[in-house]
């Protein structure tokens, strides 16, 4: 059975990246890590942790006086769900249109072109 992955906000993605990289992790460690890349107050980060628990993206357990958070949803599953959502929202679900748009708009190096060819050849 495939687990349905809830939609998470851009800010929640930043929190989840810290947790995926460091699980299990204390709220204080998430706050310290995000202090380097955001201007969020600790209360804001704790609110995001609670929302992610409510969405069933995160789980937690208590160890002494600390709560340790761990992902319930994998990073890979979250990326897949977000990609599917983006594909449907922007390109009406057409992978073909999306790839054509990105390839036409971006300057690709020769190694990138060769990698794309290998990926496509593997799909045949």
Backbone as CSV, one residue per row, in Angstrom:
resi,resn,N_x,N_y,N_z,CA_x,CA_y,CA_z,C_x,C_y,C_z
1,UNK,0.831,-1.180,0.000,0.000,0.000,0.000,0.879,1.248,0.000
2,UNK,0.601,2.183,-0.913,1.373,3.415,-1.013,0.825,4.426,-0.015
3,UNK,1.724,4.991,0.774,1.329,5.973,1.780,1.080,7.314,1.104
4,UNK,-0.043,7.960,1.416,-0.313,9.291,0.888,0.555,10.281,1.652
5,UNK,1.229,11.133,0.895,2.145,12.090,1.490,1.453,13.454,1.544
6,UNK,1.324,14.021,2.737,0.687,15.332,2.850,1.534,16.429,2.196
7,UNK,0.853,17.469,1.738,1.529,18.635,1.178,2.188,19.401,2.328
8,UNK,3.434,19.801,2.142,4.099,20.608,3.161,4.582,21.910,2.525
9,UNK,4.617,22.954,3.330,4.993,24.283,2.841,6.500,24.360,2.596
10,UNK,6.917,25.437,1.940,8.348,25.647,1.694,9.128,25.726,3.008
11,UNK,8.568,26.415,3.983,9.231,26.524,5.288,9.326,25.159,5.960
12,UNK,8.256,24.379,5.877,8.272,23.036,6.469,9.302,22.148,5.776
13,UNK,9.517,22.361,4.483,10.559,21.609,3.766,11.922,21.849,4.404
14,UNK,12.194,23.095,4.773,13.487,23.405,5.395,13.655,22.663,6.711
15,UNK,12.587,22.608,7.481,12.622,21.870,8.752,12.836,20.382,8.474
16,UNK,12.094,19.849,7.507,12.203,18.424,7.199,13.605,18.053,6.711
17,UNK,14.244,18.917,5.944,15.603,18.613,5.469,16.556,18.423,6.636
18,UNK,16.396,19.242,7.672,17.231,19.095,8.867,16.938,17.749,9.535
19,UNK,15.675,17.397,9.614,15.294,16.153,10.293,15.706,14.936,9.476
20,UNK,15.507,14.968,8.149,15.948,13.839,7.332,17.455,13.622,7.459
21,UNK,18.206,14.700,7.581,19.669,14.586,7.654,20.176,14.177,9.028
22,UNK,19.379,14.398,10.079,19.895,14.222,11.445,19.022,13.379,12.366
23,UNK,18.075,12.664,11.851,17.087,11.961,12.660,17.708,10.868,13.528
24,UNK,17.199,10.682,14.751,16.259,11.534,15.474,16.968,12.796,15.974
25,UNK,16.195,13.878,16.120,16.795,15.162,16.453,15.912,15.923,17.434
26,UNK,16.545,16.609,18.372,15.821,17.431,19.346,15.378,18.730,18.684
27,UNK,14.298,19.301,19.198,13.818,20.591,18.689,14.926,21.635,18.775
28,UNK,15.688,21.622,19.859,16.766,22.609,20.035,17.832,22.471,18.935
29,UNK,18.067,21.236,18.493,19.043,21.018,17.420,18.508,21.521,16.078
30,UNK,17.208,21.354,15.852,16.587,21.884,14.634,16.690,23.405,14.650
31,UNK,16.392,24.000,15.798,16.464,25.455,15.949,17.884,25.950,15.686
32,UNK,18.883,25.287,16.280,20.283,25.682,16.075,20.685,25.584,14.606
33,UNK,20.278,24.500,13.967,20.628,24.284,12.557,19.997,25.356,11.665
34,UNK,18.738,25.670,11.916,18.032,26.645,11.083,18.438,28.082,11.394
35,UNK,19.075,28.309,12.541,19.556,29.652,12.876,20.579,30.137,11.842
36,UNK,21.273,29.195,11.206,22.286,29.542,10.204,21.686,29.961,8.869
37,UNK,20.448,29.534,8.603,19.866,29.763,7.269,18.548,30.522,7.277
38,UNK,18.003,30.812,8.459,16.724,31.512,8.524,16.757,32.533,9.655
39,UNK,15.736,33.364,9.693,15.602,34.350,10.771,14.413,34.010,11.655
40,UNK,14.029,32.729,11.671,12.876,32.301,12.452,13.208,32.272,13.932
41,UNK,12.213,32.621,14.707,12.333,32.521,16.161,12.097,31.053,16.557
42,UNK,12.652,30.638,17.695,12.449,29.254,18.148,10.971,28.855,18.216
43,UNK,10.119,29.779,18.649,8.686,29.470,18.741,8.107,29.133,17.367
44,UNK,8.552,29.827,16.331,8.089,29.562,14.959,8.478,28.156,14.529
45,UNK,9.702,27.773,14.817,10.184,26.438,14.448,9.421,25.366,15.219
46,UNK,9.165,25.604,16.498,8.395,24.640,17.288,6.969,24.509,16.757
47,UNK,6.407,25.616,16.277,5.069,25.569,15.669,5.105,24.715,14.408
48,UNK,6.156,24.876,13.596,6.263,24.062,12.375,6.432,22.581,12.724
49,UNK,7.200,22.282,13.750,7.354,20.884,14.180,6.000,20.308,14.577
50,UNK,5.210,21.081,15.346,3.888,20.613,15.758,2.987,20.380,14.544
51,UNK,3.023,21.296,13.577,2.208,21.128,12.368,2.611,19.883,11.601
52,UNK,3.908,19.630,11.517,4.386,18.447,10.798,3.970,17.165,11.529
53,UNK,3.934,17.208,12.855,3.425,16.066,13.627,1.930,15.900,13.348
54,UNK,1.185,17.022,13.348,-0.254,16.974,13.073,-0.553,16.423,11.680
55,UNK,0.320,16.735,10.722,0.148,16.246,9.345,0.611,14.794,9.194
56,UNK,1.168,14.242,10.265,1.684,12.865,10.274,2.873,12.687,9.328
57,UNK,3.677,13.744,9.242,4.920,13.699,8.489,6.066,13.401,9.455
58,UNK,5.899,13.856,10.697,6.883,13.637,11.756,6.264,12.841,12.895
59,UNK,7.121,12.081,13.542,6.774,11.444,14.792,7.740,11.948,15.845
60,UNK,7.472,11.661,17.094,8.384,12.072,18.156,8.252,11.122,19.340
61,UNK,9.286,11.149,20.157,9.239,10.431,21.435,9.999,11.255,22.457
62,UNK,9.682,11.004,23.715,10.310,11.765,24.777,11.485,10.992,25.341
63,UNK,12.573,11.710,25.553,13.764,11.143,26.182,14.193,12.125,27.263
64,UNK,13.927,11.791,28.512,14.159,12.746,29.597,13.204,13.913,29.427
65,UNK,13.759,15.119,29.406,12.923,16.307,29.228,12.852,16.745,27.769
66,UNK,13.526,16.031,26.897,13.584,16.417,25.485,12.660,15.565,24.629
67,UNK,12.175,16.168,23.564,11.423,15.441,22.543,12.342,15.262,21.347
68,UNK,12.401,14.042,20.844,13.196,13.758,19.657,12.247,13.492,18.494
69,UNK,12.514,14.150,17.380,11.656,14.058,16.197,12.309,13.174,15.147
70,UNK,11.468,12.433,14.444,11.939,11.556,13.376,10.912,11.599,12.242
71,UNK,11.364,11.385,11.006,10.433,11.436,9.880,9.580,10.178,9.803
72,UNK,8.307,10.367,9.507,7.412,9.250,9.221,7.378,9.039,7.709
73,UNK,7.519,10.129,6.986,7.510,10.102,5.523,8.947,10.297,5.048
74,UNK,9.383,9.455,4.122,10.757,9.553,3.638,10.940,10.771,2.734
75,UNK,12.173,11.208,2.631,12.486,12.328,1.743,12.142,11.960,0.298
76,UNK,12.452,10.752,-0.077,12.168,10.296,-1.444,10.669,10.344,-1.759
77,UNK,9.833,9.847,-0.831,8.386,9.879,-1.035,7.866,11.318,-1.092
78,UNK,8.446,12.191,-0.284,8.034,13.596,-0.282,8.406,14.282,-1.591
79,UNK,9.592,13.997,-2.092,10.023,14.571,-3.371,9.120,14.082,-4.492
80,UNK,8.782,12.816,-4.474,7.894,12.243,-5.498,6.523,12.913,-5.451
81,UNK,5.963,13.063,-4.261,4.644,13.684,-4.119,4.675,15.139,-4.580
82,UNK,5.717,15.860,-4.196,5.839,17.265,-4.589,6.027,17.387,-6.100
83,UNK,6.795,16.493,-6.684,6.997,16.494,-8.136,5.693,16.220,-8.868
84,UNK,4.936,15.247,-8.383,3.641,14.925,-8.993,2.688,16.114,-8.906
85,UNK,2.661,16.772,-7.742,1.799,17.934,-7.550,2.186,19.051,-8.524
86,UNK,3.476,19.332,-8.624,3.977,20.375,-9.526,3.645,20.034,-10.979
87,UNK,3.867,18.799,-11.367,3.594,18.358,-12.734,2.121,18.556,-13.081
88,UNK,1.230,18.177,-12.177,-0.216,18.335,-12.418,-0.620,19.803,-12.440
89,UNK,-0.090,20.580,-11.491,-0.478,21.976,-11.360,0.012,22.829,-12.526
90,UNK,1.252,22.659,-12.921,1.855,23.549,-13.917,1.752,23.005,-15.339
91,UNK,1.853,21.697,-15.512,1.915,21.113,-16.853,0.756,20.158,-17.144
92,UNK,-0.331,20.278,-16.393,-1.508,19.414,-16.574,-1.144,17.933,-16.589
93,UNK,-0.121,17.584,-15.840,0.281,16.190,-15.720,1.161,15.678,-16.847
94,UNK,1.545,16.545,-17.779,2.333,16.111,-18.928,3.834,16.200,-18.646
95,UNK,4.441,15.054,-18.445,5.887,14.995,-18.243,6.613,15.485,-19.489
96,UNK,6.075,15.147,-20.642,6.637,15.559,-21.915,6.754,17.091,-22.006
97,UNK,5.661,17.789,-21.692,5.662,19.259,-21.723,6.661,19.834,-20.730
98,UNK,6.712,19.254,-19.535,7.619,19.757,-18.521,9.075,19.608,-18.961
99,UNK,9.437,18.410,-19.425,10.816,18.190,-19.856,11.191,19.093,-21.021
100,UNK,10.290,19.214,-22.000,10.559,20.080,-23.149,10.766,21.513,-22.689
101,UNK,9.952,21.985,-21.772,10.064,23.347,-21.266,11.408,23.573,-20.580
102,UNK,11.793,22.661,-19.704,13.061,22.811,-18.996,14.254,22.725,-19.955
103,UNK,14.205,21.790,-20.863,15.327,21.600,-21.784,15.467,22.796,-22.718
104,UNK,14.349,23.340,-23.192,14.408,24.505,-24.085,14.895,25.750,-23.357
105,UNK,14.585,25.891,-22.081,14.909,27.110,-21.339,16.296,27.094,-20.690
106,UNK,16.839,25.937,-20.438,18.106,25.827,-19.717,19.264,25.522,-20.650
107,UNK,20.420,26.083,-20.317,21.636,25.745,-21.051,22.208,24.491,-20.387
108,UNK,22.348,23.444,-21.171,22.839,22.173,-20.637,24.276,21.943,-21.084
109,UNK,25.081,21.412,-20.178,26.451,21.046,-20.524,26.426,19.718,-21.280
110,UNK,27.512,19.407,-21.939,27.601,18.136,-22.659,27.417,16.941,-21.724
111,UNK,28.041,16.944,-20.537,27.804,15.819,-19.610,26.335,15.696,-19.194
112,UNK,25.645,16.824,-19.009,24.229,16.774,-18.645,23.392,16.189,-19.790
113,UNK,23.712,16.580,-21.010,23.004,16.043,-22.179,23.224,14.533,-22.278
114,UNK,24.467,14.109,-22.069,24.778,12.675,-22.125,24.051,11.912,-21.015
115,UNK,23.960,12.512,-19.839,23.247,11.864,-18.737,21.759,11.732,-19.075
116,UNK,21.166,12.762,-19.651,19.762,12.690,-20.065,19.556,11.598,-21.107
117,UNK,20.490,11.489,-22.046,20.389,10.433,-23.068,20.425,9.055,-22.434
118,UNK,21.331,8.876,-21.466,21.429,7.578,-20.775,20.130,7.247,-20.032
119,UNK,19.571,8.240,-19.378,18.310,8.029,-18.649,17.220,7.608,-19.619
120,UNK,17.112,8.316,-20.743,16.085,7.995,-21.736,16.332,6.626,-22.369
121,UNK,17.592,6.312,-22.659,17.910,4.996,-23.233,17.533,3.876,-22.264
122,UNK,17.748,4.100,-20.975,17.388,3.098,-19.963,15.886,2.879,-19.877
123,UNK,15.111,3.870,-20.276,13.651,3.770,-20.215,13.076,2.952,-21.378
124,UNK,13.864,2.765,-22.431,13.362,2.011,-23.599,13.288,0.529,-23.313
